[in-house]
């Protein structure tokens, strides 16, 4: 969730840090800070609130230096404030730490350090790391020991950090500066993302690639339990035992323009309009030959797919809603039982997964802590894991047995849009090849499936043309404080996702329900002040949907209906958004488009920060 950037080189670091932090704003944050080694000392600037506050502070009181760290914090321990903002210092002020994650045993460490005379200045768990390294430096004294005699970096600094981290329990991506080693950054990672960017005569670190993408495309993805020593001319890597290791360099394919708004008012709106391309990119090259695409693309053979007994799908938030759609698809097309689980709950119940089961995990970032823990639990029970992910080299993709990437490009809006479309498309591709491998779909049926699916991007483009009508609807309802979304069959999950989108970015209370459940409680909420959105596009349950929205209309609700062109205007609807005819199975991919757009325009009219909603983060890397 937090944004981490670091720089060591010959250029002035403060401007580079601010640029990198701005490119990581999508991760969500509530305070920010930087630390620079200047004149042999560490100088910090920290503020609560947005980066504009930090920028104004630095402008008023400039910083100079070419080795520095920057951070945007999303509060987990302690309120958003200057005192709790990173970087955090030791007692001497000669050492600072930035950190993403949670130190689970920080209270025990803090208690021991307080007894030793350390004085803490914040409420955070992070600060204990700075004091713990300080304590290790004291205990080591001037003795210099380390894993490699030829390492020119101060070995005392490295060894003290390594020893401190061996006492820390929890999740962390962190970086440390020490004024007595003014040309060095030490970084480490366990269970939170950290990436090194390799330049010419300079090096970077960040919690995500956009933090340094405008300066280099050469990246090294840190693994759990690894440390890096960064200098301007080289980076050296170690494990927590102090043993030197070699790391592979990845060439990042994203270009800088992919991170720009391209003239749209918000990243979210831009990403809504990118969804036809996201859908096309995710399906491109993944249809033929029908029997071996999954082995080529994801590494899973037809033989493995044929032997699957049950499928378990685990995810959080928007990705969980994709799983719900995938359940309908797989059970219908492949005739295999599918169990959909919220990842945070899957972890703590008595799971029944085993070696004959396939666990499918879906995550945009590939760093979602609960989902990652669920993956590890499943693997511990002997199950095979297939990840559906947008981020190459992320933690979940490194743990999974098989990976099916969505190829959506970076998504900067915190509320997921194009990543969701990519996930749905990837699940459709998987369903096709899974059913073919198991013999529940004939080749002719598979080709018909493909013909319908390749038309979906065009249907999305048609749905985007509804924006003028959606704006008018938003103007009617943006002051409402409650919304109800209803759907059935494959579109029940879309009712859930539409409600989530509205909640996330507009702060309106919204609920998604299976329409058949109205009479079992929710109908008590309906009156003339309750807008109801009904997903009533062409399907085998359309008559049932019509009965449901007649029930809510009879109780005075304002009714917004999604219908199919050619079905005529449905009687009783106050507003009718007509979508192109789409096969029922693929209708969720198209139906969510106007509902994302509705949430966006309502939030914009309410003056909300659409791209960075309060209390939310793009990558949830803590439980």
C-alpha positions in Angstrom: 0.0 0.0 0.0 2.7 2.5 0.9 4.9 4.0 -1.8 8.6 3.5 -1.4 11.3 5.2 -3.6 15.0 5.5 -3.2 17.9 6.9 -5.2 21.7 6.7 -5.1 23.7 8.4 -7.9 25.1 11.8 -8.8 21.9 13.7 -9.5 19.9 15.8 -7.0 17.7 13.3 -5.4 14.8 15.3 -3.9 13.2 16.0 -7.3 13.6 12.4 -8.4 12.0 11.2 -5.2 9.0 13.5 -5.6 8.6 12.4 -9.2 8.7 8.7 -8.2 6.3 9.2 -5.3 3.8 11.0 -7.5 3.8 8.0 -9.9 3.0 5.8 -6.9 0.1 7.9 -5.6 -2.4 5.3 -6.9 -1.3 3.0 -4.1 -3.2 5.2 -1.6 -1.6 7.2 1.3 -2.3 9.7 4.0 1.2 11.2 4.8 4.5 11.5 3.1 8.2 12.2 3.7 11.7 12.2 2.4 15.2 11.8 3.9 18.4 13.0 2.2 22.1 12.6 3.2 23.4 16.1 3.0 26.7 17.4 4.4 27.3 14.1 6.2 24.0 14.3 8.0 20.5 13.0 7.4 17.9 15.7 6.8 14.2 14.8 6.8 11.0 16.5 5.6 7.6 15.0 6.5 4.0 16.0 6.3 0.5 14.6 6.8 -1.8 14.7 3.8 -1.1 14.7 0.1 2.3 15.1 -1.7 1.4 18.7 -2.5 2.0 19.5 1.2 5.4 17.8 1.2 6.3 19.6 -2.1 5.4 22.9 -0.5 7.5 22.2 2.5 10.6 21.2 0.4 10.1 24.4 -1.7 10.1 26.5 1.5 13.0 24.6 3.0 15.0 23.0 0.2 17.0 19.8 0.4 20.3 18.9 -1.4 21.8 15.5 -1.8 22.3 12.6 -4.1 21.4 9.7 -1.8 17.9 9.7 -0.5 14.7 7.8 0.4 11.0 8.8 0.0 7.8 7.4 1.3 4.0 7.7 1.2 2.3 6.1 4.1 -1.1 4.4 4.5 -1.7 4.3 8.2 -1.8 0.9 10.0 -0.2 1.8 13.4 -0.9 5.4 14.5 -3.0 8.2 13.0 -1.9 10.1 9.9 0.4 12.8 11.2 3.8 14.3 10.7 5.2 12.4 13.7 4.0 9.1 12.2 5.1 9.8 8.7 8.2 8.0 7.3 11.2 8.1 7.3 11.6 7.2 10.9 14.8 7.9 12.8 16.9 6.3 15.6 17.7 8.2 18.8 20.9 9.7 17.2 19.2 11.0 14.1 22.0 9.4 12.0 19.9 6.5 10.7 16.4 6.4 9.1 14.1 3.7 7.8 11.2 3.6 5.4 8.9 0.6 5.5 5.8 -0.9 3.9 4.1 -3.8 5.8 3.5 -4.6 9.4 6.1 -5.6 12.1 4.0 -8.1 14.0 6.3 -8.3 17.1 7.0 -4.6 17.3 5.5 -4.3 20.8 8.0 -6.9 22.2 10.9 -5.2 20.4 9.8 -1.7 21.5 9.5 -2.8 25.2 13.0 -4.3 25.2 14.5 -1.2 23.5 12.7 1.1 25.8 14.3 -0.7 28.8 17.6 -0.2 27.1 17.1 3.6 27.0 15.6 4.2 23.5 13.1 7.0 23.2 10.4 6.7 20.6 8.9 9.6 18.7 6.0 8.0 16.9 3.1 5.5 17.3 4.3 3.3 14.4 5.6 -0.2 14.3 8.3 1.0 11.7 10.2 3.1 14.2 11.3 0.0 16.1 13.4 -1.1 13.1 15.5 2.1 13.2 16.2 1.7 16.9 16.9 -2.0 16.6 19.5 -1.3 13.9 21.0 1.4 16.1 21.2 -1.1 19.0 23.0 -3.6 16.7 25.4 -0.9 15.6 26.3 -0.3 19.2 26.7 -3.9 20.1 28.9 -4.5 17.0 31.0 -1.5 17.8 33.8 -0.9 15.3 34.1 -4.6 14.4 33.6 -5.0 10.7 32.3 -8.4 9.7 30.2 -9.5 6.7 29.5 -12.0 4.1 32.1 -10.9 1.5 35.6 -9.5 2.3 35.7 -7.7 -1.0 32.5 -5.6 -0.4 33.5 -1.9 -0.3 30.2 -0.8 1.5 30.5 -0.4 5.3 30.1 -3.9 6.5 29.1 -2.7 10.0 26.0 -1.1 8.5 25.1 -4.2 6.5 25.7 -6.6 9.4 23.7 -4.5 11.9 20.7 -4.3 9.5 20.9 -8.0 8.8 21.0 -8.9 12.5 18.1 -6.6 13.2 16.0 -8.1 10.5 16.5 -11.6 11.8 14.7 -10.5 15.0 11.8 -8.9 13.1 8.6 -10.9 12.4 6.0 -9.8 9.9 5.8 -8.2 6.5 8.2 -5.6 5.3 9.7 -3.9 2.3 12.2 -1.4 3.8 15.2 0.7 3.1 17.7 2.2 5.4 20.1 5.2 5.3 23.0 5.8 7.7 25.0 9.0 7.7 28.3 7.1 8.4 27.7 5.3 5.1 26.7 8.3 2.9 26.9 6.5 -0.4 24.8 3.4 0.4 21.2 2.4 0.7 20.4 -1.0 2.3 17.0 -2.6 1.3 15.3 -5.8 2.3 12.0 -7.5 1.6 9.7 -10.1 3.1 6.0 -10.4 2.0 5.8 -6.9 0.6 6.9 -5.8 -2.9 10.3 -4.2 -3.5 12.0 -3.7 -6.8 15.4 -2.4 -7.7 15.9 -0.2 -10.8 19.3 -0.4 -12.5 20.6 2.8 -14.2 23.9 4.0 -15.6 26.0 5.4 -12.7 22.8 5.5 -10.6 20.4 3.0 -9.1 16.8 3.2 -7.8 14.4 1.2 -5.6 10.6 1.4 -5.4 7.6 -0.5 -4.2 6.4 -0.7 -7.8 7.9 -0.2 -11.2 6.4 3.2 -12.0 8.5 4.7 -9.2 11.5 4.6 -11.5 10.1 3.8 -14.9 10.9 7.2 -16.4 14.6 6.6 -15.7 15.3 2.9 -16.4 13.5 -0.2 -17.6 16.0 -2.6 -16.0 14.5 -4.1 -12.9 15.4 -6.7 -10.3 12.5 -8.1 -8.3 13.4 -8.9 -4.7 12.3 -12.1 -3.2 11.3 -12.8 0.4 14.2 -12.9 2.8 16.6 -11.0 0.5 18.6 -7.9 1.0 20.2 -5.4 -1.4 23.1 -3.0 -1.0 22.7 -0.2 -3.4 25.6 2.1 -4.5 25.7 4.4 -7.5 27.9 2.0 -9.5 26.4 -1.4 -8.5 23.9 -3.4 -6.5 24.8 -6.4 -4.5 22.3 -9.0 -3.2 22.3 -11.2 -0.1 20.0 -13.5 1.9 19.3 -12.9 5.6 22.1 -15.3 6.4 24.5 -12.9 4.8 25.3 -15.1 1.9 25.8 -13.3 -1.5 23.3 -14.3 -4.2 22.8 -13.6 -7.9 19.7 -11.9 -9.2 18.2 -11.9 -12.7 17.5 -8.6 -14.4 14.0 -8.1 -16.0 13.4 -5.7 -18.9 10.2 -3.8 -18.3 8.0 -3.4 -21.4 5.7 -0.6 -20.1 6.5 2.8 -21.6 6.1 6.1 -19.8 3.0 7.2 -21.8 1.1 4.2 -20.3 1.3 6.1 -16.9 -0.3 9.3 -18.2 -3.9 10.3 -18.1 -3.9 10.9 -21.9 -6.2 13.9 -21.5 -8.9 12.2 -19.4 -10.0 14.0 -16.2 -9.0 11.0 -14.0 -7.0 7.8 -14.4 -10.2 5.8 -13.7 -12.1 7.3 -16.6 -9.1 6.7 -18.9 -8.9 3.1 -17.7 -12.6 2.6 -18.3 -12.1 3.6 -21.9 -9.1 1.3 -22.2 -11.2 -1.7 -21.5 -11.8 -2.8 -25.1 -8.0 -2.9 -25.6 -7.5 -4.7 -22.2 -10.0 -7.4 -23.3 -8.3 -7.7 -26.7 -4.8 -7.9 -25.2 -5.8 -10.6 -22.7 -7.3 -12.9 -25.3 -4.7 -12.2 -28.1 -2.9 -15.3 -29.2 -4.7 -17.5 -26.7 -7.2 -19.5 -28.8 -5.4 -21.8 -31.1 -4.3 -24.5 -31.2 -7.2 -25.4 -28.8 -5.4 -28.2 -26.9 -2.1 -26.7 -25.9 -2.6 -23.0 -25.3 -2.8 -23.3 -21.5 0.5 -25.2 -21.4 2.2 -22.5 -23.6 0.6 -19.5 -21.9 0.4 -20.6 -18.3 2.5 -23.7 -18.0 -0.3 -26.1 -17.2 -0.8 -29.1 -19.4 -4.0 -30.6 -20.7 -3.3 -33.7 -18.7 -3.1 -31.8 -15.5 -6.4 -30.0 -16.3 -8.1 -33.3 -17.1 -7.2 -34.7 -13.7 -8.7 -31.9 -11.6 -11.3 -33.1 -9.2 -12.6 -29.7 -7.8 -11.6 -26.1 -8.3 -11.3 -23.6 -5.5 -11.2 -20.0 -6.4 -9.8 -17.5 -3.8 -9.6 -13.7 -4.1 -10.5 -10.5 -2.4 -12.8 -7.6 -3.5 -13.2 -7.0 -7.2 -11.2 -10.2 -8.0 -13.6 -12.2 -5.8 -16.5 -11.0 -8.0 -14.6 -12.3 -11.0 -14.4 -15.6 -9.3 -18.1 -15.7 -8.9 -18.6 -15.2 -12.6 -15.9 -17.8 -13.3 -17.8 -20.4 -11.2 -20.9 -20.1 -13.4 -18.7 -20.5 -16.5 -16.6 -23.4 -15.4 -19.5 -25.4 -13.9 -21.6 -24.9 -17.1 -18.9 -25.5 -19.7 -16.6 -28.0 -17.9 -18.9 -29.7 -15.4 -16.5 -29.5 -12.5 -17.5 -28.3 -9.0 -16.2 -24.8 -8.2 -15.9 -23.4 -4.7 -15.5 -19.7 -4.5 -13.8 -18.4 -1.3 -13.0 -15.0 0.1 -9.2 -15.3 0.6 -9.2 -13.9 4.2 -11.8 -16.5 5.2 -10.2 -19.4 3.3 -7.1 -19.0 5.4 -8.8 -19.7 8.7 -11.3 -22.4 8.1 -10.7 -26.1 7.8 -10.0 -26.4 4.1 -10.6 -29.5 2.1 -8.1 -28.9 -0.7 -5.8 -31.7 -1.8 -3.5 -32.9 -4.6 -6.3 -33.5 -7.0 -7.7 -30.0 -6.7 -6.8 -26.8 -8.6 -6.8 -23.5 -6.7 -7.3 -20.5 -8.9 -6.3 -17.2 -7.3 -7.0 -13.8 -8.9 -5.2 -10.6 -8.0 -4.5 -7.4 -9.9 -1.3 -6.6 -8.1 -0.2 -10.1 -7.2 0.8 -8.8 -3.8 -2.6 -9.1 -1.9 -1.6 -10.4 1.5 -4.6 -12.5 2.2 -4.6 -14.1 -1.2 -0.9 -14.8 -1.0 -1.4 -16.5 2.4 -4.3 -18.6 0.9 -2.0 -19.7 -2.0 0.6 -20.8 0.4 -1.9 -22.7 2.5 -3.3 -24.5 -0.6 0.2 -25.5 -1.7 0.9 -26.7 1.8 -2.1 -29.1 1.4 -0.7 -30.4 -1.9 -3.0 -28.5 -4.3 -1.7 -27.0 -7.5 -2.2 -23.2 -7.9 -3.0 -21.2 -11.0 -2.7 -17.4 -10.7 -4.6 -14.9 -12.8 -2.6 -11.7 -12.4 -1.7 -8.4 -14.1 1.8 -8.0 -12.6 4.7 -10.1 -13.9 7.1 -11.0 -11.1 4.7 -10.3 -8.3 4.7 -12.4 -5.1 1.7 -14.5 -6.0 3.0 -15.3 -9.4 6.3 -16.5 -7.9 4.6 -18.8 -5.5 2.0 -20.2 -8.0 2.6 -23.3 -10.0 1.0 -21.7 -13.2 0.4 -18.1 -14.2 -2.1 -16.7 -16.7 -1.3 -13.0 -17.1 -4.0 -10.5 -18.0 -1.8 -8.0 -20.0 -3.8 -5.0 -19.0 -0.8 -2.7 -18.4 -0.5 -0.6 -15.2 -3.8 0.4 -13.6 -3.5 3.6 -11.5 -7.0 4.2 -10.3 -7.5 2.6 -6.9 -10.9 1.3 -7.9 -10.3 -1.5 -10.4 -11.9 -1.3 -13.8 -9.7 -2.5 -16.7 -8.0 -5.1 -14.4 -11.5 -6.6 -13.7 -12.2 -6.8 -17.5 -8.8 -8.5 -18.0 -9.6 -11.0 -15.2 -13.0 -11.8 -16.6 -11.4 -12.3 -20.1 -8.7 -14.5 -18.7 -11.2 -16.6 -16.9 -13.2 -17.0 -20.2 -10.0 -18.1 -22.0 -9.3 -20.6 -19.1 -12.8 -21.9 -19.2 -12.5 -22.6 -23.0 -9.3 -24.6 -22.7 -10.3 -26.3 -19.4 -13.5 -27.6 -21.0 -11.7 -28.7 -24.2 -9.1 -30.5 -22.1 -11.8 -32.4 -20.2 -13.8 -33.3 -23.3 -16.9 -31.5 -22.2 -16.7 -29.1 -25.1 -16.4 -30.3 -28.7 -14.1 -28.5 -31.1 -17.1 -27.0 -33.0 -18.4 -25.7 -29.7 -15.0 -24.3 -28.8 -14.8 -22.4 -32.1 -18.3 -20.9 -31.5 -17.2 -19.9 -28.0 -14.3 -18.1 -29.5 -16.4 -16.4 -32.2 -18.6 -15.0 -29.5 -15.8 -13.9 -27.2 -13.8 -12.0 -29.9 -16.9 -9.8 -30.5 -16.9 -8.7 -26.8 -14.4 -5.8 -27.2 -16.7 -4.3 -29.9 -19.7 -4.7 -27.5 -17.7 -2.8 -24.9 -17.0 0.0 -27.3 -20.8 0.2 -27.9 -21.4 0.3 -24.2 -19.0 3.2 -23.7 -21.2 5.3 -26.1 -23.8 5.4 -23.3 -21.7 7.9 -21.3 -23.9 11.0 -22.2 -27.0 9.2 -20.9 -25.1 7.9 -17.8 -24.1 11.5 -17.0 -27.7 12.6 -17.1 -28.6 9.7 -14.7 -25.8 10.6 -12.4 -27.0 14.2 -12.1 -30.4 12.8 -11.0 -29.0 10.6 -8.2 -25.6 11.9 -7.0 -27.0 13.3 -3.8 -28.6 10.0 -2.8 -27.0 8.2 0.2 -28.2 4.6 -0.6 -28.3 2.5 -3.7 -29.5 -1.1 -4.4 -28.2 -3.2 -7.3 -29.9 -6.4 -8.3 -29.0 -9.2 -10.8 -29.3 -12.9 -11.3 -27.3 -15.8 -12.6 -23.9 -14.6 -14.1 -25.0 -11.0 -13.4 -25.5 -11.4 -9.7 -21.7 -10.9 -9.4 -22.0 -7.8 -11.5 -24.6 -6.4 -9.1 -22.0 -6.9 -6.3 -19.2 -5.3 -8.3 -21.3 -2.3 -9.3 -22.2 -1.7 -5.7 -18.6 -2.0 -4.6 -17.5 0.5 -7.3 -20.1 3.1 -6.1 -19.1 2.5 -2.4 -15.4 2.8 -3.1 -15.3 6.1 -4.9 -18.5 8.0 -4.0 -18.8 6.9 -0.3 -22.5 6.2 -1.0 -23.9 3.1 0.9 -24.7 0.6 -1.8 -25.6 -3.1 -1.8 -25.7 -5.8 -4.4 -28.2 -8.6 -4.2 -29.4 -11.6 -6.1 -32.8 -10.4 -7.2 -34.5 -13.5 -5.9 -33.3 -12.5 -2.4 -35.3 -9.2 -2.4 -38.3 -10.7 -0.5 -36.0 -12.2 2.1 -35.1 -8.9 3.7 -33.8 -6.1 1.4 -37.3 -5.2 0.1 -38.0 -3.7 3.6 -35.5 -0.9 2.7 -37.2 0.2 -0.5 -39.2 3.4 -0.8 -39.3 6.5 -3.0 -35.8 7.5 -1.8 -34.1 4.3 -2.8 -32.6 4.1 -6.4 -32.5 0.6 -7.6 -30.3 -0.6 -10.5 -31.6 -3.7 -12.2 -29.4 -5.7 -14.6 -32.1 -7.0 -17.0 -30.2 -7.8 -20.2 -31.3 -10.7 -22.4 -31.0 -14.0 -20.5 -32.8 -17.2 -19.4 -33.7 -15.3 -16.1 -35.1 -12.1 -17.8 -38.7 -12.9 -16.8 -37.6 -13.4 -13.2 -35.7 -10.1 -13.3 -38.8 -8.3 -14.6 -40.9 -9.7 -11.8 -38.3 -8.4 -9.3 -38.1 -4.9 -10.5 -41.9 -4.7 -10.7 -41.8 -5.5 -7.0 -39.5 -2.6 -6.2 -41.3 -0.2 -8.5 -44.5 -1.0 -6.7 -42.9 0.3 -3.6 -41.9 3.6 -5.1 -38.3 3.0 -6.0 -36.6 5.0 -8.7 -35.6 2.3 -11.2 -32.5 2.3 -13.5 -32.5 -0.7 -15.9 -29.8 -2.2 -18.1 -31.6 -3.9 -21.0 -30.8 -5.3 -24.4 -31.4 -3.4 -27.7 -34.2 -5.0 -29.5 -36.1 -6.0 -26.4 -37.9 -2.7 -26.2 -38.1 -0.3 -23.3 -39.0 -2.2 -20.2 -42.2 -0.8 -18.6 -41.8 0.9 -15.3 -38.2 1.9 -15.7 -37.4 5.5 -14.9 -34.1 5.2 -16.9 -33.3 2.5 -19.5 -29.7 1.9 -20.7 -29.8 -0.3 -23.7 -26.8 -2.5 -24.5 -25.9 -4.5 -27.6 -27.1 -8.1 -27.7 -24.5 -10.3 -26.1 -24.5 -14.0 -25.3 -25.6 -14.4 -21.7 -22.4 -16.0 -20.6 -20.3 -13.1 -21.7 -22.8 -10.4 -20.7 -21.1 -9.6 -17.4 -18.0 -8.3 -19.2 -20.2 -5.8 -21.0 -22.8 -5.0 -18.3 -20.3 -3.8 -15.8 -19.1 -1.0 -18.2 -22.1 1.4 -17.8 -22.2 0.7 -14.0 -18.5 1.6 -13.6 -19.3 4.8 -15.6 -22.3 5.5 -13.4 -20.1 5.2 -10.2 -17.5 7.4 -11.8 -19.8 10.3 -12.7 -21.7 10.2 -9.4 -18.4 10.3 -7.5 -17.1 13.1 -9.7 -20.3 15.2 -9.2 -19.9 14.7 -5.4 -16.4 16.1 -5.6 -14.7 12.9 -4.5 -11.1 12.0 -5.1 -11.9 9.4 -7.7 -8.5 8.0 -8.3 -7.5 7.9 -4.6 -10.5 7.2 -2.5 -10.2 7.7 1.2 -9.0 4.8 3.4 -8.3 2.6 0.3 -5.1 1.4 -1.3 -4.4 -0.2 -4.7 -2.2 -3.0 -3.4 -3.3 -4.4 0.0 -0.1 -6.0 1.3 -1.2 -6.4 4.9 -3.9 -8.5 6.4 
